[in-house]
Amino acid sequence: MLAVPERFAGMSHTDVASTIDALWLLAVAFGIVGLAAIFAGLGALARLRIGRFALRTLPGALLLAIGLLFGALAGGLHGYRALTYEEPVAQITVRPLGERRFEAHFRFTDGREAQFELAGDEIQVDARILKWKPFANLVGLHTLWALDRVSGRYRSIEDERSGVRTVHPLATDPLVDLFALRRRFASLAPLYDAEYGSASFVPADAPMRYELRVSTTGLLIRPLA
């Protein structure tokens, strides 16, 4: 797992909501001003004033594009949560079903529940981490995390190569996938500092209850008494 500097990790859930609201407000503000400028330019064009058309339409299009960018960021943040020092994510109950097969029941802190049948000796949970450049923090963009998948894992490499592979998604669909945006639009690259994965795995060959937590060093799975 990769460590995340603590200066990026002090954002609460309230801060995330405030950041999303601020981004939406910026998106609306830039969008309205941009559209107003574009309509003013079209009015100038109707009066055959080409110079005024260009002077109003081009800045309007730029402002509208900035508004769309803020809107995309706000939509993408809905699929992620702030990475704080350490917080609970879910309780996991493991129940063996047979030889190297087990059932994992997730009870998330937001009330959702999910159940998966997996194969292997251990259960592994993966998450994605999204880290921004320092100047992006000025608009409230801080290090965020999102659960990605759960899978069965074998202890030996030989079994991992030949055994039955089982994996299920844990991610919820954001309005905008920020990882996909980064890969698709090179112009967004200056905003991103790093994107990487974090994973944790524990034994699943006996009935157990675990707590899944996320911290500044990544995912943690601890046994519950």
MIKOL-374995 format. One record per residue: x, y, z of N, C-alpha, C in turn. Coordinates in pm, 1 decimal, always signed. Each point is the difference from the previous one (the first is absolute). Example, Ala and Ser with C-alpha at 12.3 -4.5 7.8 and 13.67 -1.06 7.14 Angstrom:
2
R;+1319.0;-569.0;+780.0;-89.0;+119.0;+0.0;+90.0;+120.0;+0.0 $
R;-35.0;+105.0;-72.0;+82.0;+119.0;+6.0;-77.0;+109.0;+73.0 $
//
This chain:
225
R;+83.7;-119.0;+0.0;-83.7;+119.0;+0.0;+87.5;+124.5;+0.0 $
R;-48.2;+106.5;-59.2;+75.0;+123.2;-7.2;-52.0;+98.4;+102.5 $
R;+91.7;+71.4;+62.1;-39.1;+96.5;+102.3;-49.3;+128.1;-64.5 $
R;-94.6;+63.7;+64.7;-54.6;+126.7;-46.1;+42.4;+107.7;+98.0 $
R;+64.7;+108.4;-42.2;+41.3;+104.7;+92.2;-117.1;+51.8;+80.8 $
R;+22.3;+25.6;+129.8;-108.7;+38.1;+88.1;-60.5;+134.5;-36.1 $
R;+75.5;+85.2;-68.1;-56.1;+131.0;-32.2;-116.3;-10.6;-97.3 $
R;-16.0;-114.0;-65.3;-112.1;-20.3;-92.5;-113.9;-76.5;+65.8 $
R;+11.3;-32.5;+130.5;-90.2;-98.2;+55.8;-94.1;+53.8;+105.6 $
R;-19.8;+129.1;+9.3;-80.8;+52.5;+108.2;-139.1;+42.4;-39.8 $
R;-53.8;-57.5;-100.9;-127.6;+43.9;-55.1;-111.0;-90.3;+50.8 $
R;-101.4;+56.5;+66.9;-111.1;-79.0;+52.7;-107.2;-16.4;-106.4 $
R;-102.0;-82.2;+32.2;-111.3;-20.1;-94.6;-74.2;+130.9;-23.8 $
R;-10.1;+84.9;+104.3;-63.5;+130.4;-16.0;+79.8;+85.9;-95.9 $
R;+134.4;-9.0;+10.5;+85.1;+76.1;-91.6;-22.0;-44.8;-143.8 $
R;-14.7;-132.3;-21.2;-24.4;-51.5;-134.8;-129.7;+57.6;-55.3 $
R;-105.7;-2.7;+81.6;-129.2;+53.0;-45.0;+10.8;+148.3;-31.4 $
R;+73.8;+74.7;+83.2;+16.9;+143.4;-23.6;+77.3;+24.7;-128.9 $
R;+101.5;-82.8;-23.7;+78.8;+14.3;-122.3;-85.8;-25.3;-122.6 $
R;-82.5;-105.8;+4.9;-87.5;-31.0;-112.8;-97.7;+113.6;-25.2 $
R;-58.9;+54.2;+107.1;-92.8;+112.5;-15.5;+69.7;+120.4;-62.2 $
R;+123.0;+27.9;+46.3;+74.0;+114.4;-53.5;+30.9;-19.1;-148.7 $
R;+37.2;-123.6;-37.2;+29.5;-26.8;-140.7;-124.5;+14.9;-86.7 $
R;-115.1;-47.5;+51.0;-123.9;+17.5;-75.7;-33.1;+148.6;-18.1 $
R;+19.6;+78.8;+107.5;-27.7;+143.2;-9.2;+91.6;+67.0;-102.2 $
R;+128.5;-37.7;+1.9;+92.8;+54.2;-98.8;-40.0;-41.3;-141.1 $
R;-43.9;-125.6;-13.9;-41.7;-48.3;-132.3;-118.5;+80.4;-51.6 $
R;-97.4;+23.5;+87.5;-119.1;+76.0;-40.6;+36.8;+144.1;-32.7 $
R;+83.9;+60.4;+86.1;+37.3;+140.1;-21.3;+74.4;+18.8;-132.4 $
R;+103.6;-83.0;-22.1;+75.4;+11.7;-124.9;-89.4;-32.5;-119.5 $
R;-89.5;-98.5;+15.9;-87.8;-37.0;-110.0;-95.4;+111.2;-38.1 $
R;-58.1;+66.7;+100.8;-95.1;+107.9;-27.7;+69.9;+117.2;-68.3 $
R;+115.1;+39.2;+55.8;+73.6;+112.5;-59.5;+45.4;-34.7;-142.7 $
R;+47.7;-123.8;-17.0;+43.6;-41.8;-132.7;-112.5;+0.3;-100.7 $
R;-115.8;-54.4;+39.0;-114.7;-0.8;-91.7;-47.7;+140.4;-30.6 $
R;+0.6;+88.7;+101.8;-42.5;+138.1;-22.9;+90.9;+67.8;-102.1 $
R;+131.3;-25.8;+12.7;+93.7;+59.9;-95.4;-21.3;-55.7;-140.3 $
R;-25.4;-131.0;-8.3;-22.1;-61.2;-130.9;-126.2;+55.5;-65.4 $
R;-108.6;+13.3;+77.5;-123.7;+55.9;-56.5;+19.0;+145.3;-41.7 $
R;+79.2;+74.4;+80.9;+28.1;+138.4;-38.9;+78.4;+3.3;-130.8 $
R;+92.4;-93.6;-15.7;+74.8;-7.6;-125.4;-88.4;-34.4;-117.6 $
R;-94.3;-91.1;+21.1;-92.6;-34.5;-108.1;-87.2;+118.8;-37.5 $
R;-35.9;+79.7;+102.0;-76.6;+120.9;-29.8;+80.1;+97.8;-83.7 $
R;+129.6;+11.5;+33.1;+86.1;+88.0;-79.6;+13.6;-51.3;-142.5 $
R;+7.0;-133.4;-14.7;+9.8;-58.2;-133.2;-124.5;+29.0;-81.1 $
R;-116.5;-3.9;+66.1;-125.1;+29.3;-71.7;-1.8;+142.7;-51.2 $
R;+74.4;+87.6;+70.3;+7.4;+139.7;-45.0;+123.1;+23.2;-86.8 $
R;+62.8;-113.5;-40.7;+116.6;+3.9;-89.4;+119.0;+72.9;+61.9 $
R;+13.0;-5.7;+129.5;+116.4;+58.0;+67.3;+95.7;-114.3;+32.4 $
R;+83.8;-33.9;-96.3;+86.3;-117.0;+9.0;+102.2;+13.7;+112.9 $
R;+53.7;+120.8;+16.6;+100.1;+20.6;+104.9;-56.7;-27.1;+138.2 $
R;-116.2;+56.5;+28.6;-63.8;-23.2;+130.2;-39.8;-146.0;+16.7 $
R;-40.2;-62.7;-108.7;-35.0;-142.3;+5.5;+118.3;-83.3;+49.0 $
R;+118.5;+26.1;-57.7;+118.7;-76.0;+39.7;+41.5;+32.3;+142.5 $
R;-3.8;+127.6;+38.8;+44.4;+41.4;+132.7;-90.8;-55.3;+110.3 $
R;-124.6;-25.1;-31.5;-92.2;-51.1;+101.8;-13.1;-152.2;-4.4 $
R;+3.7;-56.0;-119.5;-22.5;-144.1;-12.9;+118.7;-81.9;+49.5 $
R;+120.9;+40.2;-34.7;+117.8;-78.2;+39.2;+18.9;-4.4;+152.4 $
R;-4.0;+115.4;+70.0;+7.3;-8.3;+146.4;-117.2;-77.1;+59.9 $
R;-117.3;+14.3;-61.2;-116.5;-73.0;+50.0;+18.3;-150.0;-11.0 $
R;+56.0;-43.9;-112.1;+24.9;-143.3;-17.6;+102.5;-50.3;+101.1 $
R;+102.2;+81.8;+29.7;+101.3;-38.0;+98.5;-62.7;-12.1;+139.0 $
R;-81.4;+98.5;+38.2;-66.1;-4.3;+130.5;-93.8;-119.0;+10.1 $
R;-70.9;-29.8;-107.7;-89.4;-114.7;+0.4;+78.6;-130.1;+16.8 $
R;+115.9;-9.9;-67.2;+84.2;-119.7;+12.2;+50.3;-16.3;+143.8 $
R;+38.2;+111.7;+63.3;+44.2;-6.3;+139.7;-114.8;-45.6;+90.1 $
R;-119.6;+50.3;-26.6;-115.9;-43.2;+77.2;-26.8;-148.5;-14.2 $
R;+13.7;-51.4;-122.5;-18.9;-143.5;-22.9;+106.1;-81.4;+73.5 $
R;+123.0;+51.5;+6.4;+106.5;-68.9;+72.8;-32.0;-8.0;+148.6 $
R;-43.5;+112.1;+59.5;-38.1;-1.8;+141.1;-116.2;-96.3;+24.0 $
R;-95.6;-3.2;-93.9;-111.8;-92.4;+13.1;+44.0;-144.7;-5.4 $
R;+95.7;-30.3;-90.6;+51.8;-136.2;-10.9;+72.0;-41.4;+128.0 $
R;+78.7;+90.8;+57.5;+69.8;-29.8;+124.3;-98.2;-23.2;+114.3 $
R;-103.1;+83.5;+7.1;-100.1;-17.1;+105.3;-71.7;-133.9;-14.0 $
R;-34.2;-36.4;-123.6;-65.2;-128.9;-21.6;+90.0;-115.8;+35.9 $
R;+129.4;+11.1;-35.5;+93.1;-107.3;+30.4;+22.2;-19.4;+147.7 $
R;-1.8;+108.5;+76.7;+24.4;-10.2;+143.9;-109.5;-77.5;+72.1 $
R;-119.0;-10.2;-59.1;-107.2;-76.1;+63.7;+36.1;-146.7;+13.6 $
R;+91.8;-50.4;-82.2;+36.3;-140.9;+6.7;+116.2;-29.0;+92.9 $
R;+51.1;+102.5;+66.7;+117.1;-17.6;+84.6;-27.8;+57.8;+137.9 $
R;+86.0;-36.8;+96.1;-13.0;+51.6;+135.3;+135.1;+52.1;+44.8 $
R;-3.0;+94.3;+92.4;+125.0;+58.2;+47.9;+81.1;-103.6;+76.1 $
R;+131.6;+5.3;-19.2;+89.3;-88.8;+72.0;+41.6;+68.6;+129.3 $
R;-52.9;-42.5;+113.2;+33.3;+56.7;+129.3;+101.8;-89.9;+67.3 $
R;+37.2;+31.4;+125.0;+106.0;-75.3;+65.3;-35.4;-148.2;+10.6 $
R;-120.7;-33.2;+41.4;-46.4;-138.6;+0.6;-149.3;+0.1;+27.7 $
R;-74.6;-73.5;-77.4;-144.2;-4.4;+19.7;-53.6;-136.4;-41.7 $
R;-106.4;-46.3;+66.3;-59.1;-128.7;-37.1;-74.1;+9.3;-132.1 $
R;+5.8;-108.7;-75.6;-68.3;-6.4;-128.8;-110.4;-105.4;+2.6 $
R;+31.2;-117.7;+56.6;-97.8;-109.4;-0.3;+41.5;-106.2;+100.4 $
R;-96.6;-83.3;+38.8;+28.0;-122.9;+72.8;-16.8;-116.1;-96.7 $
R;+94.8;-92.7;+5.8;+0.4;-114.1;-91.5;-13.7;-128.1;+81.4 $
R;-99.2;-79.4;-33.3;-19.1;-130.4;+64.5;+34.1;-108.6;-100.6 $
R;+96.7;-85.0;+35.0;+45.8;-107.2;-87.7;-53.1;-133.3;+50.6 $
R;-58.5;-78.6;-91.1;-53.9;-131.8;+35.4;+44.0;-102.1;-104.5 $
R;+81.9;-98.9;+39.1;+43.6;-101.9;-96.8;-118.7;-80.0;-53.6 $
R;+6.7;-33.3;-130.4;-105.1;-77.6;-64.6;+47.8;-139.4;-38.8 $
R;+129.3;-20.5;-1.4;+58.3;-126.2;-42.3;+149.4;+17.9;-14.5 $
R;+62.8;-93.8;-70.2;+143.6;+8.3;-17.2;+37.0;+121.0;-86.1 $
R;+68.3;+95.0;+63.8;+46.8;+120.6;-67.0;-112.9;+79.5;-65.8 $
R;-115.8;-4.7;+57.6;-111.3;+83.8;-44.5;-63.4;+60.0;+124.2 $
R;-38.5;+127.7;-10.6;-57.4;+67.7;+115.6;-94.1;+111.0;-45.3 $
R;-81.5;+42.6;+94.4;-95.4;+107.8;-23.8;+43.0;+120.9;+82.8 $
R;-3.8;+118.7;-59.6;+36.6;+123.4;+68.5;-119.6;+94.7;-1.6 $
R;-43.4;+37.0;+118.3;-113.0;+92.4;+13.4;+52.2;+135.3;+46.1 $
R;-28.7;+105.4;-78.3;+44.2;+136.1;+31.2;-117.3;+79.7;+55.8 $
R;+22.2;+64.8;+112.7;-96.0;+96.2;+53.8;+72.3;+134.6;+6.2 $
R;-33.3;+89.9;-94.6;+68.7;+127.5;-10.3;-54.4;+100.7;+101.1 $
R;+81.1;+99.6;+32.4;-39.2;+97.8;+100.8;-116.5;+87.4;-45.5 $
R;-24.7;+6.8;-131.6;-112.8;+80.0;-48.4;-130.3;-79.3;-4.2 $
R;+3.2;-125.5;+50.3;-121.3;-80.8;+7.1;-13.9;-102.6;-110.1 $
R;+78.9;+11.8;-107.2;-7.0;-97.5;-108.4;+55.8;-134.3;+45.1 $
R;-49.6;-106.8;-62.1;+51.4;-133.8;+25.5;+23.1;-71.5;-132.6 $
R;+97.9;-88.6;-1.0;+30.4;-77.2;-120.5;+59.2;-133.7;+41.5 $
R;-22.8;-101.4;-83.3;+47.9;-134.3;+30.2;+63.2;-60.5;-124.7 $
R;+116.7;-64.7;+19.7;+74.5;-53.9;-113.0;+49.3;-140.6;+32.8 $
R;+2.7;-84.4;-102.3;+59.0;-133.3;+13.7;+135.6;+2.5;-69.0 $
R;+103.5;-41.7;+74.2;+137.2;+11.0;-48.0;+73.9;-131.9;+16.8 $
R;+109.1;-14.8;-74.9;+83.6;-118.6;+8.3;+141.4;+41.8;+38.7 $
R;+65.0;-83.0;+84.8;+136.1;+28.6;+41.3;+19.3;-22.6;+148.7 $
R;+116.1;+41.0;+48.4;+34.2;-13.5;+141.1;-20.3;+129.5;+77.3 $
R;-7.2;+111.1;-74.5;-8.3;+131.5;+63.9;-97.3;+88.6;-77.1 $
R;-45.8;+104.6;+67.8;-84.0;+100.5;-64.7;+83.4;+126.3;-16.8 $
R;-8.4;+60.2;-118.1;+76.7;+121.8;-29.0;-95.3;+110.5;-45.2 $
R;+20.6;+118.7;+53.9;-78.7;+117.7;-37.8;+94.9;+103.1;-59.3 $
R;-39.7;+58.2;-114.2;+81.3;+100.6;-68.5;-73.3;+133.4;-2.8 $
R;+77.7;+107.6;+5.3;-55.4;+135.5;-11.8;+87.0;+80.4;-95.3 $
R;-57.7;+107.4;-51.8;+73.9;+92.1;-86.2;+20.0;+131.6;+75.2 $
R;+119.1;+56.4;-12.9;+34.5;+125.3;+66.1;+24.4;+105.9;-106.8 $
R;-55.8;+117.1;+21.2;+13.6;+110.3;-95.1;+60.0;+119.1;+73.2 $
R;+116.4;+44.1;-43.5;+73.4;+107.1;+65.3;+20.4;+114.8;-97.3 $
R;-22.6;+122.4;+47.6;+7.7;+118.7;-84.0;+129.7;+76.4;+25.2 $
R;+35.5;+85.0;-97.0;+113.6;+90.1;+18.1;-33.8;+104.9;+108.0 $
R;+101.8;+54.0;+68.3;-27.2;+96.6;+108.1;-86.1;+118.0;-42.2 $
R;+21.0;+54.3;-122.0;-78.7;+117.3;-38.9;-147.4;-34.4;-19.2 $
R;-29.4;-128.8;-27.3;-140.4;-40.6;-13.1;-69.9;+1.5;+134.5 $
R;+76.8;-9.5;+110.4;-60.5;+7.2;+132.5;-64.5;+135.9;+25.4 $
R;+45.7;+101.8;-74.7;-53.9;+134.1;+20.8;-148.0;+7.1;-32.3 $
R;-49.1;-89.4;-86.6;-143.4;-3.7;-30.9;-68.1;-115.6;+71.9 $
R;+69.2;-54.9;+101.6;-61.9;-100.9;+84.6;+17.6;-142.9;-44.6 $
R;+88.7;-27.5;-94.1;+22.0;-136.1;-47.2;+110.7;-64.3;+83.0 $
R;-35.9;-98.2;+82.3;+95.5;-68.1;+86.2;+4.9;-148.9;-34.1 $
R;+92.7;-69.3;+62.2;+14.4;-143.1;-24.9;-129.5;-73.2;+34.5 $
R;-46.3;-84.4;-91.2;-126.9;-71.0;+14.4;+21.3;-148.9;-22.4 $
R;-98.0;-79.8;+45.0;+10.0;-144.0;-21.2;-136.4;-54.7;-41.3 $
R;+2.8;-116.3;-64.7;-122.7;-70.3;-37.9;+28.4;-149.5;-1.4 $
R;-88.2;-79.1;+58.8;+14.6;-145.3;-7.0;-10.7;-45.0;-144.3 $
R;+75.2;-104.5;-34.3;+4.2;-44.8;-138.8;-55.8;-140.8;-16.5 $
R;+57.9;-99.4;+71.4;-42.1;-138.6;-21.2;+32.6;-86.4;+121.3 $
R;-63.6;-117.3;+5.4;+31.6;-103.1;+98.9;+28.7;-128.5;-76.6 $
R;+97.9;-75.4;+46.5;+38.4;-121.0;-71.9;+48.6;-106.2;+97.0 $
R;-0.7;-124.9;-48.2;+60.2;-108.9;+74.2;+148.0;-8.9;-34.8 $
R;+80.6;-37.5;+98.5;+145.6;-2.7;-19.4;+56.3;-130.6;+55.0 $
R;+94.1;-59.1;-73.2;+66.4;-122.5;+44.2;+134.6;+35.1;+63.4 $
R;+39.8;-76.7;+99.4;+126.1;+28.6;+68.3;+121.0;-31.5;-88.7 $
R;-7.2;-108.7;-75.8;+114.5;-38.3;-82.4;-16.6;+54.3;-141.2 $
R;+112.9;+34.8;-60.8;-1.8;+53.1;-136.4;-48.8;-105.7;-98.5 $
R;+37.7;-126.9;+24.0;-43.2;-107.6;-89.8;-152.1;-11.2;-2.1 $
R;-61.6;+4.5;+118.7;-146.3;-5.8;+5.7;-62.9;+124.8;-62.6 $
R;+64.9;+112.9;+16.8;-51.7;+124.2;-58.6;-2.3;-9.7;-152.2 $
R;+97.7;-69.5;-55.2;+6.3;-14.4;-145.7;-102.3;-99.5;-53.1 $
R;-26.7;-107.0;+75.8;-83.8;-107.5;-52.0;-139.4;-5.8;+62.4 $
R;-19.6;+66.7;+113.5;-127.4;-8.8;+69.9;-110.0;+83.1;-63.9 $
R;-121.5;-20.7;+48.7;-116.4;+75.5;-48.0;+12.5;+145.0;+46.6 $
R;-12.8;+92.3;-93.1;+7.7;+141.9;+33.0;-139.0;+57.2;+17.1 $
R;-22.9;+70.3;+109.8;-129.5;+62.9;+27.1;+23.7;+144.9;+40.5 $
R;-73.2;+90.0;-63.4;+12.3;+142.3;+31.1;-133.7;+68.4;-25.0 $
R;-34.6;+95.5;+87.3;-127.2;+72.3;-11.9;+24.5;+149.0;+21.3 $
R;-77.0;+84.1;-68.4;+18.9;+145.6;+16.0;-59.7;+50.0;+131.0 $
R;+66.7;+97.0;+59.3;-51.6;+69.8;+117.8;-29.0;+146.2;-30.3 $
R;+47.0;+47.3;-114.7;-12.6;+142.1;-32.9;-144.1;+33.9;-34.2 $
R;-41.4;+118.9;+42.5;-126.6;+56.9;-44.4;+28.9;+90.1;-119.5 $
R;-98.7;+18.1;-86.0;+21.0;+78.5;-121.2;-11.1;+149.8;+30.9 $
R;+110.6;+75.2;-13.4;-8.3;+145.0;+17.3;-64.5;+63.5;-122.1 $
R;-46.9;+124.5;+17.5;-56.5;+71.2;-114.2;+106.1;+18.3;-108.4 $
R;+124.0;+23.3;+42.2;+112.9;+13.0;-92.2;+116.1;-77.4;+59.7 $
R;+61.6;-86.8;-77.9;+114.6;-77.4;+46.8;+126.3;+83.8;-19.5 $
R;+56.6;+49.1;+112.1;+116.0;+87.6;-9.5;+121.6;-72.6;-55.5 $
R;+13.0;-131.3;+29.0;+110.9;-75.9;-55.2;-10.6;-6.9;-152.2 $
R;-121.0;-22.3;-49.0;-20.5;-5.2;-144.8;+25.2;+135.8;-64.5 $
R;-40.9;+107.3;+68.6;+24.6;+133.1;-52.7;+149.1;+27.5;-12.7 $
R;+76.3;-44.4;+100.7;+143.9;+24.1;-3.6;+63.7;-70.2;-119.4 $
R;-45.4;-124.3;-26.3;+58.2;-74.8;-111.6;-44.3;+54.1;-134.9 $
R;-120.6;+54.1;-4.8;-55.3;+42.4;-129.1;+44.6;+140.3;-39.4 $
R;+12.1;+88.5;+100.1;+31.2;+139.0;-30.0;+137.6;+35.5;+57.1 $
R;+98.5;+13.5;-89.0;+135.7;+32.3;+42.9;+6.7;+137.9;+64.0 $
R;-93.6;+88.6;-33.7;+2.5;+135.7;+54.4;-23.9;+3.1;+150.5 $
R;-58.7;-108.1;+55.9;-24.7;-5.8;+143.7;+121.3;-49.8;+77.6 $
R;+102.4;-48.3;-69.0;+116.3;-58.8;+66.6;+63.8;+92.0;+103.6 $
R;+10.3;+132.4;-24.3;+62.9;+85.7;+100.9;-72.0;+0.8;+134.8 $
R;-127.5;-38.4;+4.2;-74.2;-0.6;+126.7;+34.9;-120.3;+86.1 $
R;+42.0;-110.7;-61.2;+20.4;-125.1;+71.4;+144.8;-14.1;+44.7 $
R;+18.5;-46.4;+122.4;+133.7;-30.9;+49.1;+29.6;-148.3;-17.4 $
R;-94.2;-84.9;+41.3;+19.7;-145.2;-12.0;-132.9;-70.9;+13.7 $
R;-8.2;-116.4;-62.3;-111.6;-91.4;+20.8;+58.7;-139.5;+16.5 $
R;-47.2;-71.4;+100.7;+57.9;-130.1;+28.3;-99.2;-83.9;+79.1 $
R;+33.4;-126.5;+16.6;-87.6;-91.0;+71.3;+55.6;-38.3;+135.8 $
R;-91.6;-38.4;+89.3;+37.5;-50.5;+131.5;-82.4;-125.5;+24.5 $
R;+62.4;-103.2;+57.3;-69.8;-126.4;+23.4;+38.9;-56.7;+135.3 $
R;-92.3;-77.1;+58.5;+26.8;-69.5;+125.7;-68.7;-135.7;-6.5 $
R;+64.5;-103.9;+57.3;-58.8;-134.0;-2.6;+21.3;-68.3;+134.9 $
R;-94.8;-87.6;+35.3;+1.4;-71.7;+127.2;-50.2;-142.6;-23.1 $
R;+26.5;-92.6;+92.4;-45.5;-138.9;-16.7;-151.9;-11.3;-7.2 $
R;-45.6;-97.9;-78.3;-144.0;-23.2;-16.4;-32.0;-148.1;+8.3 $
R;+87.4;-79.1;+65.4;-21.8;-144.2;+7.8;-67.1;-43.3;+129.7 $
R;-53.0;+97.1;+76.1;-73.7;-28.9;+123.2;-101.2;+111.6;+20.8 $
R;-109.4;-27.2;+73.4;-97.6;+107.0;+26.4;+66.7;+116.3;+73.2 $
R;-14.6;+119.6;-53.7;+63.5;+117.9;+57.7;-84.3;+123.4;-27.3 $
R;+18.0;+98.3;+87.5;-58.5;+133.1;-21.5;+114.1;+100.8;-2.1 $
R;-0.8;+83.8;-102.2;+105.6;+99.3;-16.4;-61.2;+139.8;-10.1 $
R;+84.1;+98.0;+26.4;-36.9;+139.4;-25.5;+92.3;+55.5;-106.5 $
R;-59.5;+53.0;-105.8;+75.0;+63.5;-107.7;+8.7;+148.7;+28.9 $
R;+122.0;+51.7;+2.5;+23.0;+140.9;+26.7;+92.8;+56.8;-107.1 $
R;-3.5;+131.5;-16.2;+91.8;+68.1;-90.4;+74.6;+106.0;+79.6 $
R;+129.4;+11.6;-27.6;+83.6;+95.4;+71.6;+92.3;+69.3;-97.9 $
R;+87.6;+84.9;+52.6;+93.5;+73.1;-86.8;+103.0;-91.7;-64.2 $
R;+9.5;-126.0;+46.4;+91.9;-96.0;-62.7;-73.9;-100.3;-87.5 $
R;-130.7;+12.6;-14.3;-75.3;-90.0;-86.1;-104.9;-78.7;+76.6 $
R;-38.3;-116.2;-54.2;-103.7;-82.6;+60.4;+56.3;-84.4;+114.4 $
R;-83.1;-19.6;+102.5;+33.0;-85.7;+113.7;-117.4;-93.9;+25.7 $
R;+29.2;-126.0;+27.7;-103.9;-96.7;+39.0;+42.5;-58.8;+133.9 $
R;-82.4;+23.5;+103.1;+32.5;-47.6;+134.2;-105.8;-98.4;+46.7 $
R;+39.8;-105.9;+72.8;-99.6;-92.0;+54.5;-79.4;+63.6;+113.7 $
R;-127.9;-31.1;+7.8;-86.3;+47.4;+106.4;-14.3;-108.6;+105.4 $
R;-8.8;+41.8;+123.7;-13.1;-97.6;+109.0;-135.8;-68.2;-8.6 $
//
